[in-house]
Every structure is written in C-alpha cells, then in structure tokens.
Amino acid sequence: MVFMEPFYITTSIAYTNAPPHIGFAFELIQADAIARWQRAQGRRVWFLTGTDEHGTKIERTAKAAGMEPGAFVDGISQRFRELTYALAISNDDFIRTTDKEKHWPGVREMWRRMAAGGDLYKKKYEGLYCWGCEAFVTPKELAGGECPLHKRAPERVEEENYFFRLSNYQARVRSLIVSDEIKIIPESRKNEILSFVDQGLEDISFSRSRAMLGWGIPVPGDDSQVLYVWGDALTNYASAVGLGRDEVMFREWWPAAVHCIGKDIIRFHAVIWPAMLLSAGLPCPKSIFAHGFITVDGQKMSKTLGNVVDPFDLVNAYGADAVRYYFLRELPSTEDGDFSTAKFKERYNADLAKGLGNLVARVLAMARAAHILSRDAKRAGELADKADETKSDRYIDARRPWEGGEESRGEIGQLLYALEDISNMVEPFLPSAAREIQEQLTGKEARPLFSRLP
C-alpha cells in the first residue's frame, strides 16, 4: 500500500461579532470540497473550522445588545456551527477560542516557546489603532489617512504591551514564500505578500492592557495583560490538533496542509503566523489558499443597501447542494465574484435540474421499465470514458436503449454503472445528491434530485 501522509485542512475561524454571511459560507464550501476529495483519494483527513470569540469589538457589540460577552458569543458561535450542518460541511472539529480545555493550553504553549527564544518583550507604545481591524496600523497601511477596509481614521493610543520581534523573521519568512515551502495560492497574493515583506517588517504588539481589552486570554504570568489576536486566534490551528495538551495528536497532524482564508487576512496568515511558528520552533503550514470577496448584483453587501444575503435563507430556499454547486461553479476560486439570484436560478435549472437531475431520472425510469433490479450489466467497462452526465445523456439519445431487446438491457445496465461513477465523482461537491443517486440505484423509491425552478 502506498503511504499517504495525513491531510490537515482549515478554514479561518469566523469572528463572532455578527451572524454568518455568504463569504464565510463560500470558504466553508471550498474547504469542504477539498477535504472530501482528499478523503476520496484514500487520505486520512482532519478538517477544522470554528469561531474567534475574543476582542474589543465583541465586548462592545455584546454590551450594545445588553449581554455579557460569553453569552453573546455562545449564541453567535452556535449559528456558525449550524451553518456547517446546513451546508453539509464534513468538518471533523469545531474550535472555539473561549474553550479553556482545548484552545487555551495551546496559546500558553505558543507563548512559552516564543518567550523562551527571547522574541517577546514589553515596552510602552504609542501608535495608530484601528478599532475595526482591532490592530495597530502604520501610516503606510492607510489610504487618505483612513483604514482601507473600514473607511475610518484610526485613533492614537498609548499603552504598555508585549511585542513580538517580527522584524527578526523577515528574511526567513520571505525565503519560505519565494521557495513555495509555504505555497500561496493564487500567485497574485504571493506577489502581494512579497511586496509587503520587502517594505520591511516591524515588531508588532502582541498583547493589550486589561484596561483596554477585558475580554480575552490572560498573558501567562502577567494578569495585567491580555493576549492580542495574533497569539490567540492564529494559534487555534495548532491548539485544535493538540499543541500544549496532546503531543501525539499534534505530531500526527501538524503542520497544516492548507489554510483556506479570505484575501483580507492573507498578511496575518502568510507573514505573522509563519513568523510565530518559526519563533516557537514549529513547522509552518504547507499552503495558504485565499479566496476573494463576494458582491451582490455588482454591489458590495451592506445593511444600508439591504442586499445582505443570508446563507441560511439560500439553503432553505434551494437546498445545500444547489448552494454548494453555485458557489463552486459560478464564483471564481481565488478572485472576487458576484452573486445574483437570477444567475443562481439559471445555473440551477441548466446544470442541476435539466442536467444531472434529468439524466438520473431518465436512466432510472428505463431501468424500472426494463425490470433491471440491480446494476449487473455486461460490458460495464465500456462506459469508462462516458462517465459524466453530458456524455451519458448523448449516449442515451444515440443508442435509444428504451426501444427494447436484450442488447438494450445491457446498455441500460452500463448506464447504471455510469450513474454510480457519476455519484462518486460529484460527492465532494454535491454530497446529498450523490447519496440520493446511490440510494436510488439500490432500489429506493425514485424522486427528483432537483426540481426545476420557476
């Protein structure tokens, strides 16, 4: 047997200051398709997603809602967990950064390792702080004096924090990216990161004073400070597979094969996270896959415009497989894409209802009419090059097996084998449809896979 190393894949962890949106749904679907495909190749897969639950923004949002932060994030995190169920996501674990048993030991171990190497130090600092990013920013990162993401000017803040010597790792991080030891996908994001690194890396704040940030993980040995997002949220990928609590599990699964993230957090994952791991003496992730943003009918989603698309509403209206298919088929994998209800319905009807759904219905109807109760068929191997729905549809029209005769029974049997092949091939993308095809092939009462939309 050929040895295949374990495959550890993650999404980013969703920030729990607001309910799920279609951008994170897209990320879940992309990662799930990769995870399912790897499992189909015979690899052992560990697939992680979860929620990022600390920070000033959450503290403020919870207060505005009249809730304690813990109760607030419990509710939002549960909605993200429910999204994985709604979209048929096959994640093996769901990490929460408020989990003191699973996550916090890894955070403390990462801090211990980085401090032991002399890469964490305390100093007074005055700088520009973007409350939207929950990060200190430099003037060169601003556009017209404003954060380019949140369109607001940062505030000048002065406090004493721990800092991470990120500047010590500029050359090593650059080398890992140039050599593709950390492969960044797409190439345009790789070039963006190299350009950023070449401008020079500065040491970064690694904690906040408890007076400024009360909702977070205490710095080991210093209760006056709370860990900043880098040491908390980014460490989830390692803590989830045992860092600081289960050395056997950690050795088995780390490093991650791929982090699936949005392009807006590429710098954190491609620069700060690898530098942290280098400081801690741990291997770096093998690849980072960054998707783009999603607009709606050509416009950025916003509550003001009233065009925010709720992923739960989509699933309730059209089903998980239809949503998965549209996002994977219609939206670019690594660039910005646009969601349109009209395009969604058009793609659904053309590819799912008329395409795959119609093929399955035609073949099974012929099989029942011919009283073929199993998939026993002569010359099954002859369909090896016909095992996709378009070719099989053409095959049916060309051979007209419904016209009867023993030869036609054999051809119908071949088509049943083709359907089985198709169900296996589409499973990473359309898991529910794949299961339904397989069940109907073994005698379950037939029903439409995808009903045509008006």
C-alpha positions in Angstrom: 0.0 0.0 0.0 1.3 3.4 -0.9 1.7 5.6 2.2 -0.3 8.9 2.1 0.5 11.4 4.8 -2.3 12.8 6.8 -4.0 15.9 5.3 -5.0 18.7 7.8 -7.1 21.4 6.3 -8.6 24.5 8.0 -10.8 27.4 7.3 -10.2 30.7 9.1 -12.1 31.0 12.3 -15.2 33.2 12.0 -15.3 36.4 14.1 -18.4 36.3 16.4 -19.4 39.9 16.4 -22.1 39.2 13.7 -24.1 36.3 12.3 -22.7 34.2 9.3 -22.6 35.7 5.8 -22.1 34.1 2.4 -18.4 35.0 2.3 -17.7 32.5 5.1 -20.2 30.1 3.6 -18.1 30.2 0.4 -15.0 29.5 2.4 -16.6 26.5 4.2 -17.8 25.1 0.9 -14.4 25.4 -0.8 -12.6 23.8 2.1 -15.2 21.0 2.3 -14.8 20.1 -1.3 -11.1 19.8 -0.9 -11.4 17.7 2.3 -14.0 15.4 0.6 -11.8 15.0 -2.5 -8.8 14.1 -0.4 -10.8 11.5 1.5 -11.9 10.0 -1.8 -8.3 9.6 -2.7 -7.8 7.5 0.4 -6.1 10.0 2.6 -6.8 10.5 6.3 -8.2 14.0 6.6 -8.7 16.3 9.6 -10.9 19.3 8.7 -11.1 22.2 11.2 -13.3 25.2 11.3 -14.5 27.3 14.3 -15.0 30.7 15.8 -12.8 33.6 17.0 -14.5 34.9 20.2 -12.4 37.5 21.9 -11.7 41.2 21.3 -12.8 44.7 22.0 -15.3 44.7 19.1 -17.1 41.7 20.6 -17.1 43.3 24.0 -18.7 46.4 22.6 -21.2 44.6 20.5 -22.3 42.4 23.4 -22.7 45.5 25.6 -24.8 47.2 23.0 -27.0 44.1 22.9 -27.3 44.2 26.7 -25.5 40.9 27.1 -22.4 39.5 28.7 -19.6 38.7 26.2 -19.7 35.0 27.0 -23.4 34.6 26.4 -23.2 36.7 23.3 -20.5 34.6 21.6 -22.2 31.4 22.6 -25.2 32.4 20.5 -23.2 33.6 17.5 -20.8 30.6 17.6 -23.8 28.2 17.6 -25.1 29.9 14.4 -21.8 29.2 12.7 -21.9 25.6 13.9 -25.5 25.4 12.5 -24.2 26.7 9.2 -21.8 23.8 8.9 -24.8 21.5 9.3 -27.0 23.4 6.8 -24.3 23.3 4.1 -23.4 19.6 4.8 -19.8 20.5 5.8 -17.8 17.5 6.8 -15.6 19.2 9.4 -14.0 16.9 12.0 -13.7 19.5 14.7 -15.1 23.0 15.6 -12.7 25.1 17.7 -13.8 28.0 19.9 -11.2 30.4 21.2 -13.2 30.6 24.5 -12.6 26.9 25.1 -10.3 26.7 28.1 -9.7 23.0 27.8 -8.9 22.7 24.1 -7.6 26.1 23.0 -6.0 27.9 25.9 -3.3 25.3 26.6 -2.0 25.7 23.0 -2.0 29.5 23.4 0.0 29.2 26.6 2.5 26.8 25.0 3.0 29.1 22.0 3.7 32.0 24.3 6.1 29.9 26.4 8.0 28.8 23.3 8.2 32.3 21.8 9.2 33.9 25.1 11.9 31.3 25.7 13.5 32.4 22.4 13.6 36.0 23.5 11.1 37.1 20.9 8.6 38.7 23.3 9.4 41.9 25.2 7.5 44.6 27.0 7.5 48.3 26.2 5.4 51.4 26.2 4.0 52.2 22.8 2.1 54.9 21.1 0.6 54.2 17.7 -2.4 54.3 15.5 -5.1 51.8 16.4 -8.0 50.7 14.0 -10.9 49.6 16.1 -12.5 47.8 13.1 -9.4 45.7 12.5 -8.6 45.5 16.2 -5.0 46.2 15.2 -2.3 48.8 15.3 -1.6 50.1 11.9 1.2 52.1 10.3 0.7 55.2 8.2 1.8 53.4 5.1 -1.1 51.0 5.5 -3.7 53.8 5.4 -5.4 55.3 2.4 -6.0 59.0 2.8 -5.5 58.7 6.5 -8.2 56.0 6.8 -8.2 52.3 7.1 -8.9 51.0 3.6 -11.1 48.2 4.9 -13.2 50.2 7.4 -13.1 53.7 5.9 -12.4 55.3 9.3 -9.3 57.1 10.7 -7.5 55.2 13.4 -7.2 56.5 16.9 -3.9 57.4 18.5 -3.4 55.0 21.5 -0.7 54.9 24.1 -0.1 51.9 26.4 2.4 49.3 27.6 2.2 46.0 25.8 4.3 42.9 25.0 5.7 43.0 21.5 6.8 40.2 19.1 10.1 40.6 17.3 8.6 40.1 13.9 11.4 42.1 12.3 13.8 39.2 13.2 12.0 36.9 10.8 11.7 39.0 7.6 14.4 37.1 5.7 13.2 33.6 6.7 9.5 34.3 6.0 10.5 35.7 2.6 12.6 32.7 1.8 9.7 30.3 2.7 7.3 32.1 0.4 9.7 32.6 -2.5 10.7 28.9 -2.4 7.0 27.8 -2.1 7.8 26.0 1.1 4.7 27.9 2.1 2.8 27.9 -1.2 0.4 30.9 -1.5 -2.5 30.5 -3.9 -3.1 32.4 -6.1 0.2 33.8 -7.4 -1.1 37.3 -7.2 -1.4 37.0 -3.4 2.1 35.6 -3.2 3.4 38.7 -5.1 1.3 40.9 -2.8 2.9 39.4 0.3 6.4 39.5 -1.1 5.9 43.2 -1.9 4.7 43.8 1.7 7.6 41.9 3.2 10.1 43.8 1.1 8.9 47.1 2.6 10.3 45.9 5.9 8.7 44.1 8.8 8.3 45.9 12.1 7.8 44.4 15.6 4.1 44.0 16.4 2.0 44.4 19.6 1.3 41.0 21.0 -0.9 41.9 24.0 -3.3 44.6 25.2 -3.7 46.0 28.7 -6.6 44.5 30.5 -8.0 48.0 30.9 -8.2 48.3 27.1 -9.3 44.7 26.4 -11.0 42.9 29.2 -12.4 40.0 27.1 -9.5 37.7 26.2 -7.0 35.2 27.4 -4.6 36.5 30.1 -0.9 36.7 29.3 0.9 33.8 31.1 2.5 35.3 34.2 1.0 38.8 33.8 -2.6 39.2 34.5 -2.4 42.9 33.7 -2.2 42.0 30.0 -4.5 40.1 27.7 -3.3 38.2 24.6 -3.8 40.1 21.4 -5.4 38.5 18.3 -2.2 37.1 16.9 -1.3 34.9 19.9 -4.9 33.9 20.4 -6.8 33.5 17.1 -4.0 32.4 14.9 -2.9 29.8 17.4 -6.2 27.9 17.0 -4.9 25.9 14.1 -2.2 24.4 16.3 -4.2 24.2 19.6 -7.0 22.3 17.9 -4.7 19.4 17.0 -3.2 19.2 20.4 -0.5 21.8 20.9 0.1 22.1 24.7 -2.2 19.2 25.6 -1.8 16.2 23.3 1.7 15.7 21.8 0.8 12.5 20.0 -2.1 14.2 18.1 0.0 17.3 17.4 2.8 15.2 15.8 0.3 13.3 13.8 -1.5 16.2 12.2 0.8 19.3 12.3 1.7 21.1 10.0 -1.5 22.0 8.2 -1.6 21.1 4.6 -3.7 24.1 3.7 -5.3 27.1 5.4 -8.4 28.3 3.4 -8.9 32.0 4.1 -10.2 35.3 2.7 -7.8 37.6 0.9 -8.3 40.3 3.5 -6.4 38.3 6.2 -3.6 37.0 3.9 -0.9 39.1 5.6 -1.8 37.7 9.0 -1.6 34.1 7.8 1.3 34.4 5.4 3.6 36.7 7.4 2.8 36.9 11.1 1.7 33.3 11.6 4.7 31.7 10.0 7.0 34.1 11.9 5.3 33.0 15.2 5.8 29.3 14.3 9.5 29.9 13.4 9.9 31.7 16.8 8.3 28.7 18.5 10.4 26.2 16.7 7.4 24.6 15.0 6.8 23.7 11.3 5.0 26.2 9.1 1.8 25.4 7.1 2.4 24.0 3.6 0.0 26.2 1.7 -2.4 29.1 2.1 -5.4 29.3 -0.3 -7.0 32.8 -0.4 -10.4 33.4 -1.9 -11.8 36.8 -3.0 -14.8 38.9 -1.9 -18.4 38.4 -3.0 -20.6 41.2 -4.3 -24.3 41.0 -4.8 -25.6 42.1 -8.2 -22.3 44.0 -8.7 -22.5 45.9 -5.4 -20.8 45.4 -2.1 -23.0 43.8 0.5 -24.3 46.3 3.2 -27.2 46.6 5.6 -27.8 50.1 4.3 -28.4 48.8 0.7 -30.4 45.9 2.1 -28.6 43.4 -0.1 -27.0 41.2 2.5 -27.6 37.6 1.5 -28.2 35.2 4.4 -26.8 31.7 3.7 -29.5 30.0 5.7 -32.1 31.7 3.6 -30.4 30.3 0.4 -30.3 26.8 1.8 -33.9 26.9 3.0 -35.0 28.1 -0.5 -32.8 25.9 -2.8 -31.1 23.2 -0.7 -27.5 22.8 0.4 -26.3 21.1 -2.8 -27.6 23.9 -5.0 -25.8 26.5 -2.9 -22.6 24.5 -2.9 -22.8 24.0 -6.7 -23.4 27.6 -7.5 -20.6 28.9 -5.3 -18.1 26.3 -6.7 -19.2 26.5 -10.3 -20.0 30.2 -10.7 -17.8 32.1 -8.4 -14.0 32.4 -9.1 -12.0 30.3 -6.7 -9.4 33.0 -5.9 -10.7 36.3 -7.3 -13.7 38.4 -6.4 -17.1 37.1 -7.6 -20.6 38.2 -7.9 -23.8 36.6 -6.5 -27.0 37.0 -8.4 -30.3 35.3 -7.7 -31.1 35.4 -11.4 -27.8 33.7 -12.3 -28.3 31.2 -9.4 -31.7 30.1 -10.8 -30.3 29.9 -14.3 -27.4 27.7 -13.3 -29.6 25.6 -11.1 -32.1 24.9 -13.9 -29.5 24.3 -16.6 -27.0 22.2 -14.8 -28.8 20.6 -11.9 -32.5 20.2 -12.9 -32.1 19.8 -16.6 -28.6 18.3 -16.5 -27.8 15.9 -13.7 -31.3 15.5 -12.4 -32.8 14.8 -15.8 -30.1 12.2 -16.5 -30.7 10.3 -13.3 -34.5 10.3 -13.8 -34.2 9.1 -17.4 -31.8 6.2 -16.6 -33.7 5.0 -13.6 -37.0 5.2 -15.4 -35.6 3.0 -18.2 -34.2 0.6 -15.6 -37.5 0.2 -13.9 -39.4 -0.2 -17.2 -36.9 -3.0 -18.2 -37.2 -4.6 -14.7 -33.5 -4.3 -14.1 -33.3 -4.6 -10.3 -29.6 -4.5 -9.9 -26.6 -3.0 -11.6 -25.4 -6.3 -13.1 -24.5 -5.5 -16.6 -22.4 -6.8 -19.4 -19.5 -4.7 -20.9 -19.6 -2.3 -17.8 -16.0 -1.3 -18.6 -17.1 0.1 -21.9 -18.5 3.2 -20.2 -15.3 4.3 -18.6 -15.0 7.2 -21.0 -18.7 8.0 -20.8 -19.0 8.6 -17.0 -20.2 12.2 -16.9 -23.7 13.3 -17.3 -23.3 15.2 -20.6 -21.7 12.2 -22.4 -24.2 9.8 -20.8 -27.1 11.9 -22.0 -25.7 11.9 -25.5 -25.2 8.1 -25.2 -28.9 7.6 -24.3 -30.0 9.7 -27.3 -27.7 7.9 -29.7 -28.3 4.4 -28.6 -32.1 4.7 -27.7 -32.0 1.8 -25.2 -35.7 2.3 -24.3 -36.6 0.6 -27.6 -36.2 -2.8 -26.0 -34.3 -6.0 -26.6 -31.6 -7.9 -24.7 -28.9 -5.6 -26.0 -30.8 -2.6 -24.7 -31.0 -4.2 -21.3 -27.2 -4.4 -21.3 -26.9 -0.8 -22.3 -29.2 0.3 -19.5 -27.0 -1.7 -17.1 -24.0 0.2 -18.4 -25.8 3.4 -17.8 -26.5 2.4 -14.2 -22.8 1.8 -13.8 -22.2 5.3 -15.2 -24.6 6.8 -12.7 -22.6 5.1 -9.9 -19.4 6.6 -11.2 -21.0 10.0 -11.5 -22.3 9.8 -7.9 -18.8 9.1 -6.7 -17.3 11.9 -8.8 -19.8 14.6 -7.6 -19.7 13.6 -4.0 -17.2 16.3 -2.9 -19.4 19.0 -4.4 -22.9 17.6 -4.2 -22.8 15.2 -1.2 -26.6 14.9 -0.8 -27.3 14.3 -4.5 -24.5 11.7 -4.6 -26.1 9.8 -1.7 -29.5 10.1 -3.2 -28.3 8.6 -6.5 -26.6 5.7 -4.7 -29.8 5.0 -2.7 -32.0 5.1 -5.8 -29.6 2.7 -7.6 -30.2 0.2 -4.8 -33.9 0.3 -5.0 -35.1 3.4 -3.1 -38.2 5.0 -4.5 -37.2 7.5 -7.2 -37.8 11.2 -6.7 -36.4 14.2 -8.5 -32.9 15.3 -7.4 -33.5 18.9 -8.4 -37.0 20.2 -9.2 -36.9 22.9 -11.9 -37.2 26.5 -10.5 -39.8 28.9 -12.0 
